Amino acid sequence: HGRTLDHVIELEVDEDKLVARIVGRFTCANCGAGYHDVFKQTKVADTCDACGGHEFKRRPDDNEETVRTRMAEYRAKTEPIIPIYAARGLLARVDGMGEIDAVTAAIEAILDAG
């Protein structure tokens, strides 16, 4: 449709670590502050650091089965075309397991370079 790709960015992840990251996420139902069972716990158990709320929620699709299904779908449908983009010089790989700010900066650097 007249569009061209300047970059194809592949986020490289360790599937087991990705599952642990996603499954552990939860947010304050009141203010939306984000937490994690392992990596970013509330300072006081069951109390939001930001607003003092006591109700938390998890996204329904933040479960192991859904994450693994999505990864299997990626391997089946997307991964096979990655070599095509690599051969065209369009592929850039980013370590998707880094801190959010580092991953964002790496993606921005790729986009800004081209």
The 8 nearest C-alpha neighbors of each residue, nearest first, counted from 0:
[[1, 2, 3, 4, 5, 6, 7, 84],
 [0, 2, 3, 4, 5, 6, 7, 89],
 [3, 1, 0, 4, 5, 6, 7, 89],
 [4, 2, 5, 1, 0, 6, 89, 7],
 [3, 5, 6, 2, 7, 89, 84, 90],
 [4, 6, 89, 3, 113, 7, 110, 90],
 [7, 5, 89, 4, 90, 8, 91, 110],
 [6, 8, 90, 89, 91, 9, 84, 5],
 [9, 7, 91, 92, 90, 6, 10, 93],
 [8, 10, 92, 11, 93, 91, 7, 90],
 [11, 9, 95, 93, 94, 92, 12, 8],
 [10, 12, 94, 95, 93, 9, 92, 13],
 [13, 11, 95, 96, 14, 10, 94, 17],
 [12, 14, 16, 15, 17, 11, 96, 95],
 [13, 15, 17, 16, 12, 18, 70, 67],
 [16, 14, 18, 17, 13, 19, 20, 12],
 [17, 15, 19, 13, 18, 14, 20, 12],
 [16, 18, 14, 20, 19, 15, 13, 21],
 [17, 19, 15, 21, 16, 20, 22, 63],
 [20, 18, 16, 22, 17, 21, 23, 15],
 [21, 19, 17, 18, 23, 22, 16, 24],
 [20, 22, 18, 23, 24, 19, 61, 17],
 [21, 23, 61, 62, 19, 24, 20, 18],
 [24, 22, 36, 35, 21, 20, 19, 25],
 [25, 23, 35, 21, 22, 34, 57, 36],
 [26, 24, 57, 34, 56, 35, 33, 55],
 [27, 25, 33, 31, 32, 56, 55, 34],
 [26, 28, 55, 31, 32, 29, 30, 54],
 [27, 29, 55, 54, 56, 31, 30, 26],
 [28, 30, 27, 31, 52, 54, 50, 55],
 [31, 29, 32, 27, 28, 50, 49, 52],
 [30, 32, 27, 26, 28, 29, 33, 55],
 [33, 31, 27, 26, 30, 49, 34, 47],
 [34, 32, 26, 25, 31, 27, 35, 24],
 [33, 35, 39, 25, 40, 26, 24, 32],
 [34, 36, 24, 39, 23, 38, 37, 40],
 [35, 37, 23, 40, 38, 39, 24, 34],
 [38, 36, 35, 39, 40, 23, 20, 34],
 [37, 39, 35, 36, 40, 34, 20, 23],
 [40, 38, 35, 34, 37, 36, 41, 33],
 [39, 41, 35, 36, 34, 37, 42, 38],
 [40, 42, 43, 44, 48, 47, 46, 39],
 [41, 43, 40, 48, 44, 46, 47, 45],
 [44, 42, 41, 46, 45, 48, 47, 40],
 [43, 45, 46, 41, 42, 40, 47, 53],
 [44, 46, 53, 43, 47, 41, 54, 55],
 [47, 45, 53, 51, 44, 43, 52, 48],
 [46, 48, 51, 52, 49, 50, 41, 27],
 [47, 49, 51, 50, 41, 46, 42, 43],
 [50, 48, 47, 51, 32, 30, 52, 46],
 [51, 49, 52, 47, 48, 30, 29, 46],
 [52, 50, 47, 46, 48, 49, 53, 29],
 [53, 51, 47, 50, 46, 54, 29, 27],
 [54, 52, 46, 45, 47, 55, 51, 27],
 [55, 53, 28, 52, 27, 56, 29, 45],
 [56, 54, 27, 28, 26, 53, 25, 57],
 [57, 55, 26, 25, 28, 27, 58, 54],
 [56, 58, 25, 59, 26, 24, 61, 55],
 [57, 59, 61, 60, 56, 25, 24, 62],
 [58, 60, 61, 57, 62, 56, 65, 22],
 [59, 61, 62, 58, 65, 66, 57, 63],
 [62, 60, 22, 58, 59, 21, 57, 63],
 [63, 61, 22, 60, 65, 64, 66, 59],
 [62, 64, 66, 65, 18, 67, 22, 61],
 [63, 65, 67, 66, 62, 68, 60, 69],
 [64, 66, 68, 67, 63, 62, 60, 69],
 [67, 65, 69, 63, 68, 64, 70, 18],
 [66, 68, 70, 64, 69, 65, 63, 71],
 [69, 67, 65, 71, 66, 70, 64, 72],
 [70, 68, 72, 66, 67, 71, 73, 65],
 [69, 71, 73, 67, 72, 68, 74, 66],
 [72, 70, 74, 68, 73, 69, 67, 75],
 [71, 73, 69, 75, 70, 74, 76, 68],
 [72, 74, 70, 77, 76, 71, 75, 78],
 [75, 73, 78, 71, 72, 76, 77, 70],
 [76, 74, 72, 73, 71, 77, 78, 79],
 [77, 75, 73, 74, 72, 78, 79, 80],
 [78, 76, 73, 79, 80, 74, 75, 81],
 [77, 79, 74, 81, 80, 73, 76, 75],
 [80, 78, 77, 81, 76, 75, 82, 74],
 [81, 79, 83, 78, 82, 77, 84, 76],
 [80, 82, 78, 84, 83, 79, 85, 77],
 [83, 81, 85, 84, 80, 86, 79, 78],
 [84, 82, 86, 80, 81, 85, 87, 79],
 [83, 85, 87, 89, 90, 81, 86, 82],
 [84, 86, 90, 82, 88, 87, 83, 89],
 [87, 85, 83, 84, 88, 82, 89, 90],
 [88, 86, 84, 85, 89, 83, 90, 82],
 [89, 87, 85, 86, 90, 84, 91, 6],
 [88, 90, 6, 84, 87, 7, 85, 5],
 [91, 89, 85, 7, 84, 88, 8, 6],
 [92, 90, 8, 7, 9, 89, 93, 6],
 [91, 93, 9, 8, 10, 90, 11, 94],
 [94, 92, 10, 95, 11, 9, 91, 105],
 [93, 95, 11, 96, 10, 97, 12, 92],
 [96, 94, 10, 11, 12, 97, 93, 102],
 [95, 97, 94, 12, 98, 13, 11, 17],
 [98, 96, 95, 102, 101, 94, 99, 100],
 [97, 99, 101, 100, 102, 96, 95, 103],
 [98, 100, 102, 101, 103, 97, 95, 96],
 [99, 101, 103, 98, 102, 104, 97, 105],
 [102, 100, 104, 98, 103, 99, 97, 105],
 [103, 101, 105, 99, 104, 100, 97, 95],
 [102, 104, 100, 106, 101, 105, 99, 107],
 [105, 103, 107, 101, 102, 106, 100, 108],
 [104, 106, 102, 108, 103, 107, 101, 109],
 [107, 105, 109, 103, 108, 104, 102, 110],
 [106, 108, 104, 110, 109, 105, 111, 103],
 [109, 107, 111, 105, 106, 110, 112, 104],
 [110, 108, 106, 112, 107, 111, 105, 113],
 [109, 111, 107, 112, 108, 113, 106, 6],
 [110, 112, 108, 109, 113, 107, 106, 105],
 [113, 111, 109, 110, 108, 107, 6, 106],
 [112, 111, 110, 109, 5, 6, 108, 89]]
